Amino acid sequence: MAENYDLVILGGGTGGYVAAIRASQLGLKTAVVEARELGGTCLHRGCIPSKALLRSAEVFATAKEGEKYGVMTSDVSLDYEKVHERKKAVIDQLHNGVKYLMKKGKIDVYEGYGRILGPSIFSPMPGTISVEMNNGDENQMLVPQNVIISTGSRPRTLPGLEIDGEQVISSDEAVLLTELPSSIIIVGGGVIGVEWASMFSDFGVEVTVLEYADRLVPTEDKDISKEMQSQLKKKGVKIETSAKVLPETLEKGKHVTIKAEINGKEETYQADKILVSVGRQANTEDIGLQNTSIKVEKGAIQTNEFYQTAESHIYAIGDCIGGIQLAHVASHEGITAVEHIAGLNPAPIDYTQVARCIYTRPEASAVGLTEEEAKQQGYDVKIGKFSFNAIGKALVYGEADGFVKMIADKNTDDILGVHMFGPHVTDLISEAALARVLDATPWEIGETIHPHPTLSEIIGEAALAVDGKAIHS
């Protein structure tokens, strides 16, 4: 028997469940189809578990440095089993919260694998969803007026460097490790790679990062890359950039070894495990796209600014459409898609206003254009940069490494980009993101009275520095 809905969402990750909640608020009869767990990768294998592990690593590293705060700690040790128990408790609490929100919104959840069918007896248009139920029951047929595809992504690997779950792992397996390796090679120095490098080094693991580009986190501002590399090296991480990993040289045994070509010369690296961190690929296979006219390019579903596909009643959001693969982006794409379905005429998302964060220790964050991007786009820029070393709260906190860099347009005074590296900057970046939304100028941020002593003072100082007016420099 077929069930009729206003909206069926294929995938219950962050983008999918947020879209479902917004649809429920707008009075749409809504269902979510999820083959694994509500909350998706972010909650169960990505954002939340990795940040829980990063927090434990931070506490462990800080405890070992207690003497510099006058706290005499000795014989500090790590119980990795308890680390995982805490991680699981955080995930479970949030998972139960998502399930509660589904019930509160009267959103039907189908636990199974959904595929889009072509025109059939149920509907003259493609979009009927056949759900292969996890419990073995016969397939459920869902007949929606609209569909949102929110199937997310999975870790990408290199040909010849396939994940075996034991010696060659991805981030999916890394969050499930029951014991720490003594050494690890991380292939890829992007956001995920440097977060794991920071975490493992804080846990006492010997870490080597092999990055193909000429710098770490190559999509970020060069000053962020430089400081990231400096701080990771300070923590003992060995970093090789411009390193072309050679998968065919992989050898497994008691240890795992692999070679990389650096400056025309092959170098050999050995560790207990290899973590492959070379990006993520969209989950677009085996969901029935062949039964539609939906276009897929380089593995990603193509949409317009309201996330409509070539089938106007079928939308797609989040990692499966490529773009910025962040949970908060998927959530807002889902809200935009639902509001478009409901005829509310939402504004398209301006991706230059989206904050992005890196949860290393110290942290990094940014919003808007890098200095290089701004110049490439023809802007005449002026820049203010201010160090945490001159911020009292940073010194009190014991983490004064890093800076805030603000880039503005000389002609209009508009803020083009803000880049941060230092303590708690993933929390501080929201002020800069709001400034971008409001088309604020450095003068307006500089005129905002930031409380003392706080880490936020650095944003005001960096804004004043744009015009050479910083007080404490």
C-alpha positions as a Markdown table, in Angstrom:
| # | Residue | x | y | z |
|---|---|---|---|---|
| 1 | Met | 0.0 | 0.0 | 0.0 |
| 2 | Ala | 1.4 | 3.4 | -1.0 |
| 3 | Glu | 1.5 | 6.4 | 1.5 |
| 4 | Asn | 1.0 | 9.9 | 0.1 |
| 5 | Tyr | 3.1 | 12.8 | 1.4 |
| 6 | Asp | 3.7 | 16.5 | 0.5 |
| 7 | Leu | 7.4 | 15.9 | 0.9 |
| 8 | Val | 9.7 | 12.9 | 1.2 |
| 9 | Ile | 13.3 | 13.4 | 2.2 |
| 10 | Leu | 15.8 | 10.8 | 1.1 |
| 11 | Gly | 18.5 | 10.9 | 3.9 |
| 12 | Gly | 18.1 | 11.8 | 7.5 |
| 13 | Gly | 21.5 | 13.5 | 8.1 |
| 14 | Thr | 21.8 | 17.1 | 9.3 |
| 15 | Gly | 20.5 | 18.6 | 6.1 |
| 16 | Gly | 17.7 | 16.1 | 5.8 |
| 17 | Tyr | 16.3 | 16.2 | 9.3 |
| 18 | Val | 16.5 | 20.0 | 9.5 |
| 19 | Ala | 14.6 | 20.2 | 6.2 |
| 20 | Ala | 12.0 | 17.9 | 7.6 |
| 21 | Ile | 11.5 | 20.0 | 10.7 |
| 22 | Arg | 11.1 | 23.2 | 8.6 |
| 23 | Ala | 8.6 | 21.4 | 6.4 |
| 24 | Ser | 6.6 | 20.3 | 9.5 |
| 25 | Gln | 6.6 | 23.9 | 10.7 |
| 26 | Leu | 5.1 | 24.9 | 7.4 |
| 27 | Gly | 2.3 | 22.3 | 7.6 |
| 28 | Leu | 3.7 | 19.8 | 5.0 |
| 29 | Lys | 3.0 | 16.2 | 5.6 |
| 30 | Thr | 6.6 | 14.9 | 5.6 |
| 31 | Ala | 8.6 | 11.7 | 5.8 |
| 32 | Val | 12.3 | 10.9 | 6.1 |
| 33 | Val | 13.9 | 7.8 | 4.7 |
| 34 | Glu | 17.2 | 6.9 | 6.4 |
| 35 | Ala | 19.1 | 3.6 | 5.8 |
| 36 | Arg | 21.4 | 4.0 | 8.9 |
| 37 | Glu | 20.8 | 6.5 | 11.8 |
| 38 | Leu | 19.1 | 9.8 | 12.0 |
| 39 | Gly | 21.7 | 12.5 | 12.2 |
| 40 | Gly | 23.8 | 10.9 | 9.5 |
| 41 | Thr | 27.6 | 11.2 | 9.1 |
| 42 | Cys | 27.9 | 14.4 | 11.1 |
| 43 | Leu | 26.3 | 13.0 | 14.3 |
| 44 | His | 27.6 | 9.5 | 14.1 |
| 45 | Arg | 30.9 | 9.4 | 12.1 |
| 46 | Gly | 32.0 | 13.0 | 11.6 |
| 47 | Cys | 31.5 | 16.3 | 13.3 |
| 48 | Ile | 30.3 | 15.2 | 16.7 |
| 49 | Pro | 32.4 | 12.1 | 17.5 |
| 50 | Ser | 35.6 | 13.7 | 16.1 |
| 51 | Lys | 35.0 | 16.9 | 18.2 |
| 52 | Ala | 34.3 | 14.8 | 21.3 |
| 53 | Leu | 37.7 | 13.1 | 20.7 |
| 54 | Leu | 39.4 | 16.4 | 20.1 |
| 55 | Arg | 38.1 | 17.7 | 23.4 |
| 56 | Ser | 39.5 | 14.7 | 25.2 |
| 57 | Ala | 42.8 | 15.2 | 23.5 |
| 58 | Glu | 42.8 | 18.9 | 24.5 |
| 59 | Val | 42.1 | 18.0 | 28.1 |
| 60 | Phe | 44.8 | 15.4 | 28.1 |
| 61 | Ala | 47.4 | 17.8 | 26.6 |
| 62 | Thr | 46.4 | 20.6 | 29.0 |
| 63 | Ala | 46.6 | 18.3 | 32.0 |
| 64 | Lys | 50.2 | 17.4 | 31.1 |
| 65 | Glu | 50.9 | 21.1 | 31.0 |
| 66 | Gly | 49.3 | 21.8 | 34.4 |
| 67 | Glu | 52.5 | 22.9 | 36.0 |
| 68 | Lys | 52.6 | 26.1 | 34.0 |
| 69 | Tyr | 49.2 | 27.1 | 35.5 |
| 70 | Gly | 50.5 | 26.3 | 39.0 |
| 71 | Val | 48.5 | 23.0 | 39.0 |
| 72 | Met | 50.9 | 20.2 | 40.0 |
| 73 | Thr | 49.8 | 17.2 | 38.0 |
| 74 | Ser | 51.8 | 14.0 | 37.9 |
| 75 | Asp | 51.4 | 10.6 | 36.3 |
| 76 | Val | 48.7 | 11.9 | 33.9 |
| 77 | Ser | 47.4 | 9.0 | 31.9 |
| 78 | Leu | 44.8 | 8.3 | 29.3 |
| 79 | Asp | 42.0 | 5.8 | 29.5 |
| 80 | Tyr | 41.0 | 5.6 | 25.8 |
| 81 | Glu | 38.0 | 3.3 | 26.7 |
| 82 | Lys | 36.5 | 6.1 | 28.8 |
| 83 | Val | 37.3 | 8.6 | 26.0 |
| 84 | His | 35.0 | 6.5 | 23.8 |
| 85 | Glu | 32.4 | 6.1 | 26.4 |
| 86 | Arg | 32.1 | 9.9 | 26.7 |
| 87 | Lys | 32.0 | 10.2 | 22.9 |
| 88 | Lys | 29.2 | 7.7 | 22.7 |
| 89 | Ala | 27.2 | 9.4 | 25.5 |
| 90 | Val | 27.3 | 12.7 | 23.6 |
| 91 | Ile | 26.2 | 11.0 | 20.3 |
| 92 | Asp | 23.4 | 9.1 | 22.1 |
| 93 | Gln | 22.1 | 12.3 | 23.7 |
| 94 | Leu | 22.0 | 14.2 | 20.5 |
| 95 | His | 20.6 | 11.2 | 18.6 |
| 96 | Asn | 17.7 | 10.9 | 21.1 |
| 97 | Gly | 17.1 | 14.6 | 20.6 |
| 98 | Val | 16.8 | 14.3 | 16.9 |
| 99 | Lys | 14.3 | 11.3 | 17.3 |
| 100 | Tyr | 12.3 | 13.5 | 19.7 |
| 101 | Leu | 12.1 | 16.3 | 17.2 |
| 102 | Met | 10.8 | 13.9 | 14.5 |
| 103 | Lys | 8.0 | 12.8 | 16.9 |
| 104 | Lys | 7.3 | 16.4 | 17.9 |
| 105 | Gly | 6.9 | 17.4 | 14.3 |
| 106 | Lys | 4.8 | 14.4 | 13.4 |
| 107 | Ile | 7.4 | 13.4 | 10.8 |
| 108 | Asp | 7.3 | 9.8 | 9.7 |
| 109 | Val | 10.7 | 8.1 | 9.7 |
| 110 | Tyr | 11.2 | 5.0 | 7.5 |
| 111 | Glu | 14.3 | 3.0 | 8.5 |
| 112 | Gly | 15.5 | 1.6 | 5.2 |
| 113 | Tyr | 17.2 | 2.3 | 1.9 |
| 114 | Gly | 15.2 | 4.5 | -0.5 |
| 115 | Arg | 15.3 | 4.6 | -4.3 |
| 116 | Ile | 13.5 | 6.9 | -6.7 |
| 117 | Leu | 11.2 | 5.2 | -9.2 |
| 118 | Gly | 10.3 | 6.5 | -12.6 |
| 119 | Pro | 6.7 | 7.2 | -13.8 |
| 120 | Ser | 4.4 | 4.4 | -12.5 |
| 121 | Ile | 0.9 | 3.5 | -11.5 |
| 122 | Phe | 1.6 | 5.5 | -8.3 |
| 123 | Ser | 2.6 | 8.8 | -10.1 |
| 124 | Pro | 2.9 | 10.0 | -13.7 |
| 125 | Met | 6.1 | 11.7 | -12.7 |
| 126 | Pro | 9.4 | 10.2 | -11.4 |
| 127 | Gly | 9.7 | 10.6 | -7.7 |
| 128 | Thr | 7.8 | 7.7 | -6.0 |
| 129 | Ile | 10.2 | 6.3 | -3.4 |
| 130 | Ser | 10.6 | 2.6 | -2.9 |
| 131 | Val | 12.0 | 1.9 | 0.6 |
| 132 | Glu | 13.8 | -1.4 | 1.2 |
| 133 | Met | 13.0 | -1.8 | 4.9 |
| 134 | Asn | 15.9 | -2.6 | 7.3 |
| 135 | Asn | 13.6 | -5.0 | 9.3 |
| 136 | Gly | 13.0 | -7.2 | 6.2 |
| 137 | Asp | 9.4 | -6.1 | 5.7 |
| 138 | Glu | 8.2 | -5.7 | 2.2 |
| 139 | Asn | 9.1 | -2.5 | 0.4 |
| 140 | Gln | 7.2 | 0.6 | 1.3 |
| 141 | Met | 6.0 | 2.8 | -1.5 |
| 142 | Leu | 5.9 | 6.6 | -0.7 |
| 143 | Val | 4.2 | 8.9 | -3.2 |
| 144 | Pro | 5.3 | 12.5 | -2.6 |
| 145 | Gln | 4.4 | 15.7 | -4.3 |
| 146 | Asn | 8.0 | 16.8 | -3.7 |
| 147 | Val | 11.3 | 15.0 | -3.0 |
| 148 | Ile | 14.5 | 16.3 | -1.4 |
| 149 | Ile | 17.6 | 14.2 | -1.9 |
| 150 | Ser | 20.0 | 14.5 | 1.0 |
| 151 | Thr | 22.1 | 11.5 | 0.8 |
| 152 | Gly | 25.4 | 13.0 | 1.9 |
| 153 | Ser | 28.9 | 11.8 | 1.1 |
| 154 | Arg | 31.5 | 9.3 | 2.1 |
| 155 | Pro | 35.3 | 9.4 | 2.4 |
| 156 | Arg | 37.1 | 9.5 | -0.9 |
| 157 | Thr | 40.2 | 7.4 | -1.4 |
| 158 | Leu | 43.0 | 7.1 | -3.9 |
| 159 | Pro | 43.1 | 4.3 | -6.5 |
| 160 | Gly | 45.3 | 1.5 | -5.1 |
| 161 | Leu | 45.0 | 2.9 | -1.6 |
| 162 | Glu | 41.7 | 1.3 | -0.7 |
| 163 | Ile | 40.4 | 1.3 | 2.8 |
| 164 | Asp | 40.8 | -2.1 | 4.6 |
| 165 | Gly | 39.5 | -0.9 | 8.0 |
| 166 | Glu | 42.6 | -2.2 | 9.7 |
| 167 | Gln | 45.9 | -0.7 | 8.5 |
| 168 | Val | 44.4 | 1.7 | 5.9 |
| 169 | Ile | 41.5 | 3.6 | 7.4 |
| 170 | Ser | 39.4 | 6.6 | 6.7 |
| 171 | Ser | 37.8 | 9.0 | 9.2 |
| 172 | Asp | 34.9 | 6.6 | 9.5 |
| 173 | Glu | 37.1 | 4.0 | 11.0 |
| 174 | Ala | 39.3 | 6.4 | 12.9 |
| 175 | Val | 36.4 | 7.5 | 15.2 |
| 176 | Leu | 35.8 | 3.8 | 16.1 |
| 177 | Leu | 39.4 | 2.9 | 17.0 |
| 178 | Thr | 39.4 | 1.1 | 20.3 |
| 179 | Glu | 43.1 | 1.8 | 20.9 |
| 180 | Leu | 45.5 | 4.4 | 19.7 |
| 181 | Pro | 48.3 | 3.4 | 17.2 |
| 182 | Ser | 51.8 | 4.4 | 18.2 |
| 183 | Ser | 52.3 | 6.0 | 14.8 |
| 184 | Ile | 50.1 | 7.1 | 11.9 |
| 185 | Ile | 50.6 | 8.5 | 8.4 |
| 186 | Ile | 47.9 | 10.9 | 7.3 |
| 187 | Val | 47.5 | 11.2 | 3.6 |
| 188 | Gly | 46.0 | 14.6 | 3.0 |
| 189 | Gly | 46.5 | 17.9 | 4.9 |
| 190 | Gly | 43.1 | 19.4 | 4.3 |
| 191 | Val | 40.7 | 20.3 | 7.1 |
| 192 | Ile | 40.0 | 16.7 | 8.2 |
| 193 | Gly | 43.6 | 15.7 | 7.9 |
| 194 | Val | 45.0 | 18.5 | 10.1 |
| 195 | Glu | 42.2 | 17.9 | 12.7 |
| 196 | Trp | 43.2 | 14.3 | 13.0 |
| 197 | Ala | 46.9 | 15.3 | 13.1 |
| 198 | Ser | 46.3 | 17.7 | 16.0 |
| 199 | Met | 44.2 | 15.1 | 17.9 |
| 200 | Phe | 46.6 | 12.2 | 17.5 |
| 201 | Ser | 49.6 | 14.3 | 18.4 |
| 202 | Asp | 47.8 | 15.5 | 21.5 |
| 203 | Phe | 47.1 | 11.9 | 22.4 |
| 204 | Gly | 50.8 | 11.1 | 22.1 |
| 205 | Val | 50.8 | 9.4 | 18.7 |
| 206 | Glu | 53.7 | 9.9 | 16.3 |
| 207 | Val | 52.1 | 11.7 | 13.3 |
| 208 | Thr | 53.3 | 12.3 | 9.7 |
| 209 | Val | 51.2 | 14.3 | 7.2 |
| 210 | Leu | 51.7 | 13.9 | 3.5 |
| 211 | Glu | 50.0 | 16.7 | 1.5 |
| 212 | Tyr | 49.9 | 16.9 | -2.3 |
| 213 | Ala | 49.6 | 20.7 | -2.4 |
| 214 | Asp | 52.4 | 23.1 | -1.5 |
| 215 | Arg | 50.8 | 23.9 | 1.8 |
| 216 | Leu | 48.4 | 22.6 | 4.4 |
| 217 | Val | 44.7 | 23.5 | 4.2 |
| 218 | Pro | 45.3 | 24.9 | 0.7 |
| 219 | Thr | 41.8 | 26.4 | 0.3 |
| 220 | Glu | 42.4 | 28.7 | 3.2 |
| 221 | Asp | 44.3 | 32.0 | 3.4 |
| 222 | Lys | 48.1 | 31.5 | 3.1 |
| 223 | Asp | 48.6 | 33.0 | 6.5 |
| 224 | Ile | 46.4 | 30.4 | 8.1 |
| 225 | Ser | 48.3 | 27.6 | 6.3 |
| 226 | Lys | 51.6 | 29.0 | 7.5 |
| 227 | Glu | 50.5 | 29.2 | 11.1 |
| 228 | Met | 48.8 | 25.8 | 11.0 |
| 229 | Gln | 52.0 | 24.2 | 9.8 |
| 230 | Ser | 54.1 | 26.1 | 12.4 |
| 231 | Gln | 51.8 | 25.0 | 15.3 |
| 232 | Leu | 51.5 | 21.4 | 14.2 |
| 233 | Lys | 55.3 | 21.2 | 13.8 |
| 234 | Lys | 55.6 | 22.7 | 17.3 |
| 235 | Lys | 53.5 | 19.8 | 18.6 |
| 236 | Gly | 55.9 | 17.3 | 16.9 |
| 237 | Val | 53.9 | 16.5 | 13.7 |
| 238 | Lys | 56.1 | 15.7 | 10.8 |
| 239 | Ile | 54.8 | 17.5 | 7.7 |
| 240 | Glu | 55.7 | 17.0 | 4.0 |
| 241 | Thr | 54.0 | 19.2 | 1.4 |
| 242 | Ser | 54.2 | 18.8 | -2.4 |
| 243 | Ala | 54.2 | 15.1 | -1.6 |
| 244 | Lys | 52.8 | 12.8 | -4.3 |
| 245 | Val | 51.8 | 9.6 | -2.5 |
| 246 | Leu | 52.5 | 6.4 | -4.6 |
| 247 | Pro | 49.7 | 3.9 | -3.8 |
| 248 | Glu | 51.4 | 1.1 | -5.7 |
| 249 | Thr | 54.3 | 1.2 | -3.2 |
| 250 | Leu | 52.0 | 0.3 | -0.3 |
| 251 | Glu | 53.2 | -2.7 | 1.8 |
| 252 | Lys | 51.4 | -4.2 | 4.7 |
| 253 | Gly | 52.9 | -6.3 | 7.4 |
| 254 | Lys | 53.6 | -5.7 | 11.1 |
| 255 | His | 53.7 | -2.1 | 10.0 |
| 256 | Val | 52.5 | -0.3 | 6.9 |
| 257 | Thr | 54.9 | 1.4 | 4.5 |
| 258 | Ile | 54.3 | 3.7 | 1.6 |
| 259 | Lys | 56.4 | 5.9 | -0.6 |
| 260 | Ala | 55.9 | 9.5 | -1.7 |
| 261 | Glu | 57.6 | 11.5 | -4.4 |
| 262 | Ile | 58.9 | 14.8 | -3.0 |
| 263 | Asn | 60.9 | 17.2 | -5.2 |
| 264 | Gly | 61.6 | 14.4 | -7.7 |
| 265 | Lys | 62.8 | 12.0 | -5.0 |
| 266 | Glu | 61.1 | 9.0 | -3.6 |
| 267 | Glu | 60.9 | 8.9 | 0.2 |
| 268 | Thr | 59.6 | 5.9 | 2.3 |
| 269 | Tyr | 57.3 | 6.3 | 5.3 |
| 270 | Gln | 56.3 | 3.7 | 7.9 |
| 271 | Ala | 53.7 | 3.6 | 10.6 |
| 272 | Asp | 51.2 | 1.4 | 12.4 |
| 273 | Lys | 48.3 | 2.8 | 10.3 |
| 274 | Ile | 47.6 | 5.1 | 7.3 |
| 275 | Leu | 44.6 | 7.5 | 7.5 |
| 276 | Val | 43.4 | 8.5 | 4.1 |
| 277 | Ser | 42.0 | 12.0 | 4.2 |
| 278 | Val | 41.7 | 13.2 | 0.6 |
| 279 | Gly | 38.2 | 14.6 | 0.6 |
| 280 | Arg | 34.7 | 13.2 | 0.3 |
| 281 | Gln | 32.6 | 12.0 | -2.6 |
| 282 | Ala | 28.8 | 12.4 | -3.0 |
| 283 | Asn | 26.5 | 9.5 | -2.4 |
| 284 | Thr | 24.6 | 9.5 | -5.7 |
| 285 | Glu | 24.8 | 5.9 | -6.8 |
| 286 | Asp | 22.0 | 3.4 | -6.5 |
| 287 | Ile | 19.3 | 5.9 | -5.5 |
| 288 | Gly | 17.4 | 5.7 | -8.8 |
| 289 | Leu | 18.7 | 8.8 | -10.5 |
| 290 | Gln | 18.7 | 6.9 | -13.8 |
| 291 | Asn | 14.9 | 6.9 | -13.6 |
| 292 | Thr | 14.8 | 10.7 | -13.8 |
| 293 | Ser | 16.2 | 13.5 | -15.9 |
| 294 | Ile | 18.4 | 14.7 | -13.0 |
| 295 | Lys | 21.9 | 15.8 | -14.2 |
| 296 | Val | 25.0 | 14.6 | -12.4 |
| 297 | Glu | 28.5 | 16.1 | -13.1 |
| 298 | Lys | 31.6 | 14.7 | -11.5 |
| 299 | Gly | 29.5 | 12.6 | -9.2 |
| 300 | Ala | 27.5 | 15.6 | -7.8 |
| 301 | Ile | 23.8 | 16.3 | -8.5 |
| 302 | Gln | 23.2 | 19.6 | -10.3 |
| 303 | Thr | 20.7 | 22.1 | -9.0 |
| 304 | Asn | 19.7 | 25.7 | -9.3 |
| 305 | Glu | 20.0 | 28.3 | -6.6 |
| 306 | Phe | 16.9 | 27.0 | -4.8 |
| 307 | Tyr | 18.2 | 23.4 | -5.1 |
| 308 | Gln | 15.8 | 22.2 | -7.7 |
| 309 | Thr | 17.1 | 19.6 | -10.0 |
| 310 | Ala | 16.1 | 19.1 | -13.7 |
| 311 | Glu | 13.0 | 17.5 | -12.3 |
| 312 | Ser | 11.4 | 20.6 | -10.8 |
| 313 | His | 9.6 | 18.7 | -8.0 |
| 314 | Ile | 12.8 | 17.0 | -6.9 |
| 315 | Tyr | 15.4 | 19.0 | -4.9 |
| 316 | Ala | 18.9 | 18.1 | -3.7 |
| 317 | Ile | 20.9 | 19.5 | -0.8 |
| 318 | Gly | 24.1 | 19.0 | 1.2 |
| 319 | Asp | 27.2 | 17.0 | 0.3 |
| 320 | Cys | 25.5 | 15.2 | -2.6 |
| 321 | Ile | 25.4 | 18.4 | -4.6 |
| 322 | Gly | 29.1 | 19.2 | -4.1 |
| 323 | Gly | 29.9 | 22.8 | -3.1 |
| 324 | Ile | 30.8 | 23.5 | 0.5 |
| 325 | Gln | 30.5 | 20.2 | 2.3 |
| 326 | Leu | 29.6 | 21.5 | 5.8 |
| 327 | Ala | 26.7 | 20.4 | 8.1 |
| 328 | His | 25.5 | 24.0 | 8.7 |
| 329 | Val | 25.5 | 24.6 | 5.0 |
| 330 | Ala | 23.4 | 21.5 | 4.3 |
| 331 | Ser | 20.9 | 22.6 | 7.0 |
| 332 | His | 20.4 | 26.0 | 5.4 |
| 333 | Glu | 20.2 | 24.5 | 2.0 |
| 334 | Gly | 17.5 | 22.3 | 3.3 |
| 335 | Ile | 15.6 | 25.2 | 4.8 |
| 336 | Thr | 15.9 | 27.1 | 1.5 |
| 337 | Ala | 14.6 | 24.2 | -0.5 |
| 338 | Val | 11.6 | 23.6 | 1.8 |
| 339 | Glu | 10.7 | 27.3 | 1.8 |
| 340 | His | 10.9 | 27.3 | -2.0 |
| 341 | Ile | 8.6 | 24.2 | -2.2 |
| 342 | Ala | 6.2 | 26.1 | 0.1 |
| 343 | Gly | 6.2 | 29.2 | -2.1 |
| 344 | Leu | 7.9 | 31.5 | 0.4 |
| 345 | Asn | 10.4 | 32.9 | -2.1 |
| 346 | Pro | 13.5 | 32.5 | 0.0 |
| 347 | Ala | 16.7 | 34.4 | -0.8 |
| 348 | Pro | 19.5 | 32.2 | -2.4 |
| 349 | Ile | 22.4 | 31.5 | 0.0 |
| 350 | Asp | 25.5 | 33.7 | -0.4 |
| 351 | Tyr | 28.3 | 31.2 | 0.2 |
| 352 | Thr | 30.8 | 33.9 | 0.9 |
| 353 | Gln | 28.9 | 34.6 | 4.1 |
| 354 | Val | 29.3 | 31.1 | 5.4 |
| 355 | Ala | 31.8 | 30.6 | 8.2 |
| 356 | Arg | 34.1 | 27.6 | 8.1 |
| 357 | Cys | 36.0 | 26.1 | 11.0 |
| 358 | Ile | 39.0 | 23.9 | 11.7 |
| 359 | Tyr | 39.0 | 22.3 | 15.1 |
| 360 | Thr | 42.7 | 21.8 | 15.6 |
| 361 | Arg | 44.5 | 23.0 | 18.8 |
| 362 | Pro | 44.8 | 26.0 | 18.3 |
| 363 | Glu | 41.7 | 26.4 | 16.2 |
| 364 | Ala | 41.2 | 28.1 | 12.8 |
| 365 | Ser | 38.2 | 29.8 | 11.2 |
| 366 | Ala | 37.3 | 32.0 | 8.4 |
| 367 | Val | 34.5 | 33.7 | 6.5 |
| 368 | Gly | 34.6 | 35.4 | 3.0 |
| 369 | Leu | 37.5 | 35.7 | 0.6 |
| 370 | Thr | 41.2 | 35.0 | 1.2 |
| 371 | Glu | 43.7 | 37.7 | 0.4 |
| 372 | Glu | 44.7 | 35.9 | -2.7 |
| 373 | Glu | 41.0 | 35.4 | -3.9 |
| 374 | Ala | 40.2 | 39.1 | -3.2 |
| 375 | Lys | 43.1 | 40.3 | -5.3 |
| 376 | Gln | 42.3 | 37.8 | -8.1 |
| 377 | Gln | 38.8 | 39.2 | -8.2 |
| 378 | Gly | 40.2 | 42.6 | -8.8 |
| 379 | Tyr | 39.7 | 44.2 | -5.3 |
| 380 | Asp | 42.2 | 46.8 | -4.1 |
| 381 | Val | 42.5 | 45.5 | -0.5 |
| 382 | Lys | 43.6 | 46.9 | 2.8 |
| 383 | Ile | 44.4 | 44.5 | 5.6 |
| 384 | Gly | 44.5 | 44.6 | 9.4 |
| 385 | Lys | 46.2 | 41.8 | 11.4 |
| 386 | Phe | 46.4 | 41.5 | 15.1 |
| 387 | Ser | 48.1 | 38.9 | 17.3 |
| 388 | Phe | 46.7 | 37.1 | 20.3 |
| 389 | Asn | 49.9 | 37.8 | 22.1 |
| 390 | Ala | 48.6 | 41.3 | 22.9 |
| 391 | Ile | 45.2 | 40.1 | 24.2 |
| 392 | Gly | 45.1 | 39.8 | 28.0 |
| 393 | Lys | 42.5 | 37.0 | 28.0 |
| 394 | Ala | 44.6 | 34.9 | 25.7 |
| 395 | Leu | 47.6 | 35.2 | 28.0 |
| 396 | Val | 45.4 | 34.3 | 31.0 |
| 397 | Tyr | 44.1 | 31.4 | 29.1 |
| 398 | Gly | 47.6 | 30.2 | 28.3 |
| 399 | Glu | 47.1 | 30.1 | 24.5 |
| 400 | Ala | 48.4 | 33.3 | 22.9 |
| 401 | Asp | 49.6 | 31.9 | 19.6 |
| 402 | Gly | 47.7 | 33.1 | 16.5 |
| 403 | Phe | 46.0 | 36.1 | 15.0 |
| 404 | Val | 43.0 | 37.7 | 13.4 |
| 405 | Lys | 43.3 | 39.0 | 9.9 |
| 406 | Met | 40.7 | 41.3 | 8.3 |
| 407 | Ile | 40.6 | 42.1 | 4.6 |
| 408 | Ala | 38.6 | 45.1 | 3.4 |
| 409 | Asp | 37.9 | 46.8 | 0.1 |
| 410 | Lys | 39.8 | 50.1 | -0.1 |
| 411 | Asn | 37.2 | 51.7 | -2.3 |
| 412 | Thr | 34.0 | 50.7 | -0.4 |
| 413 | Asp | 35.4 | 49.8 | 3.0 |
| 414 | Asp | 33.3 | 46.6 | 2.9 |
| 415 | Ile | 34.8 | 43.6 | 4.8 |
| 416 | Leu | 35.8 | 41.0 | 2.2 |
| 417 | Gly | 37.1 | 38.3 | 4.5 |
| 418 | Val | 38.1 | 37.5 | 8.1 |
| 419 | His | 40.6 | 34.8 | 9.0 |
| 420 | Met | 41.4 | 33.6 | 12.5 |
| 421 | Phe | 43.9 | 31.3 | 14.1 |
| 422 | Gly | 44.0 | 30.9 | 17.9 |
| 423 | Pro | 42.0 | 29.9 | 21.0 |
| 424 | His | 38.2 | 29.5 | 20.5 |
| 425 | Val | 38.2 | 31.2 | 17.1 |
| 426 | Thr | 35.5 | 28.7 | 15.9 |
| 427 | Asp | 33.2 | 30.5 | 18.4 |
| 428 | Leu | 34.6 | 34.0 | 17.6 |
| 429 | Ile | 34.0 | 33.8 | 13.8 |
| 430 | Ser | 30.3 | 34.3 | 14.1 |
| 431 | Glu | 30.8 | 38.0 | 14.8 |
| 432 | Ala | 32.7 | 38.3 | 11.5 |
| 433 | Ala | 30.0 | 36.2 | 9.7 |
| 434 | Leu | 27.3 | 38.6 | 10.9 |
| 435 | Ala | 29.5 | 41.5 | 9.8 |
| 436 | Arg | 29.5 | 40.0 | 6.3 |
| 437 | Val | 25.7 | 39.6 | 6.3 |
| 438 | Leu | 25.2 | 43.2 | 7.3 |
| 439 | Asp | 27.9 | 44.6 | 4.9 |
| 440 | Ala | 29.7 | 46.0 | 7.9 |
| 441 | Thr | 32.9 | 48.0 | 7.7 |
| 442 | Pro | 36.0 | 47.7 | 9.8 |
| 443 | Trp | 35.1 | 51.0 | 11.3 |
| 444 | Glu | 31.8 | 49.7 | 12.6 |
| 445 | Ile | 33.4 | 46.7 | 14.2 |
| 446 | Gly | 36.1 | 48.9 | 15.7 |
| 447 | Glu | 33.5 | 51.2 | 17.1 |
| 448 | Thr | 31.8 | 48.2 | 18.8 |
| 449 | Ile | 32.9 | 48.1 | 22.4 |
| 450 | His | 34.3 | 44.6 | 23.1 |
| 451 | Pro | 34.3 | 43.7 | 26.8 |
| 452 | His | 37.6 | 43.3 | 28.6 |
| 453 | Pro | 39.2 | 40.9 | 29.2 |
| 454 | Thr | 37.8 | 38.7 | 26.5 |
| 455 | Leu | 39.2 | 36.9 | 23.4 |
| 456 | Ser | 36.7 | 38.9 | 21.3 |
| 457 | Glu | 38.8 | 42.1 | 21.8 |
| 458 | Ile | 41.1 | 40.8 | 19.1 |
| 459 | Ile | 38.3 | 41.3 | 16.5 |
| 460 | Gly | 38.0 | 45.0 | 17.4 |
| 461 | Glu | 41.7 | 45.4 | 17.3 |
| 462 | Ala | 42.1 | 43.7 | 13.9 |
| 463 | Ala | 39.3 | 46.0 | 12.6 |
| 464 | Leu | 41.0 | 49.1 | 13.9 |
| 465 | Ala | 44.3 | 47.8 | 12.4 |
| 466 | Val | 42.8 | 47.8 | 8.9 |
| 467 | Asp | 43.2 | 51.6 | 9.0 |
| 468 | Gly | 46.3 | 51.7 | 11.2 |
| 469 | Lys | 44.4 | 52.5 | 14.4 |
| 470 | Ala | 44.9 | 49.4 | 16.6 |
| 471 | Ile | 45.4 | 50.4 | 20.2 |
| 472 | His | 47.6 | 47.6 | 21.6 |
| 473 | Ser | 50.1 | 47.2 | 18.7 |
